[in-house]
Amino acid sequence: MGIVLGTNRYGKAETRVFRIVRDTDRHVIRDLNVSTSLTGDFAAAHVRGDQAHVLPTDTQKNTVFAFAKLVGVGEIEDFGLALARHFVDDVGPVTGADVRIEEHAWERIADNDHGFSRRGPDVRTARVTVSPEGTTVVGGIRDLVVLKSTGSEFADFLVDDYTTLAPTHDRVLATSLTVQWTYTAGEDHDWGATYDAARRTLLDRFTGVHSLALQQSLWEMGRAVLEAVPEIASIELVAPNIHHIAVDLAPFGLANDGEVFHVTDRPYGLIEVTVERKA
Ligand SMILES: O=c1[nH]c(=O)c2[nH]c(=O)[nH]c2[nH]1
């Protein structure tokens, strides 16, 4: 039985690039975390230690910095497309590139020209994949922490010998969302506007839907994004349930009418759903 090299890829993870646009006294800042990963003809590097086809990960990092100056940092999807295209088109042995970008948002302090405070915790994300099969662009958001203090139930679930959970018709619903949406083909979408619309729609539906379960909330949120943004082909939502457990205050002679909770960090329910357009 022979042994062969399987799939492989390599790149530079988490290049933190910070770009200041100083065209005027009112500075604009962009704060990115860029990861590149290349596929191609790299068998010799693995089986013979031959680096002739290997563009160093250090060079990939340098390319991120150079492109931040040369092409500038517009929408992160465009920055990812420029980098991925460059690696595939200009570096011989490379046939595929996967570029992931996270953008940390900053806002002006009292409309100051050069003072900023970090906004968050949510982070905008983009992933551009260029391969012989084509190009895909995925936009997204992670660490979008949301909570409803009412308007959430969980009842009438399947009960077996091990079930102890009490049904509830009024609970706290909280989660930290990671959402990724795949764009329809094309590279001239208005990435910023679609991001804003998707984020706004997710928050609006999280609040607006009377939730019978996190599963239902996620479905309604994903469905609403597809209805609102035609450029999005499918959307994946990943939601850890941040459980808020009502504390028993009876030992202290106190009632707890949904007022005092213990927030647990583990274990947590993990609900994952993809919503897509019918073929
Ligand atoms: O929204 C929920 N979905 C579940 O599947 C589940 N399971 C559970 O214990 N609590 C919850 N809440």
The ligand as an SDF file (V2000), in Angstrom:
LIG
                    3D

 12 13  0  0  0  0  0  0  0  0999 V2000
  -34.0130   27.8710   21.4420 O   0  0  0  0  0  0  0  0  0  0  0  0
  -33.7070   26.7760   21.9300 C   0  0  0  0  0  0  0  0  0  0  0  0
  -33.5290   25.7060   21.1210 N   0  0  0  0  0  0  0  0  0  0  0  0
  -33.1940   24.4660   21.5900 C   0  0  0  0  0  0  0  0  0  0  0  0
  -33.0610   23.4830   20.8060 O   0  0  0  0  0  0  0  0  0  0  0  0
  -33.0270   24.3350   22.9850 C   0  0  0  0  0  0  0  0  0  0  0  0
  -32.6960   23.2850   23.7770 N   0  0  0  0  0  0  0  0  0  0  0  0
  -32.6500   23.7530   25.0560 C   0  0  0  0  0  0  0  0  0  0  0  0
  -32.3490   23.0600   26.0610 O   0  0  0  0  0  0  0  0  0  0  0  0
  -32.9750   25.0780   25.0940 N   0  0  0  0  0  0  0  0  0  0  0  0
  -33.2000   25.4660   23.8100 C   0  0  0  0  0  0  0  0  0  0  0  0
  -33.5460   26.6660   23.2730 N   0  0  0  0  0  0  0  0  0  0  0  0
  1  2  2  0
  2  3  1  0
  2 12  1  0
  3  4  1  0
  4  5  2  0
  4  6  1  0
  6  7  1  0
  6 11  2  0
  7  8  1  0
  8  9  2  0
  8 10  1  0
 10 11  1  0
 11 12  1  0
M  END
$$$$
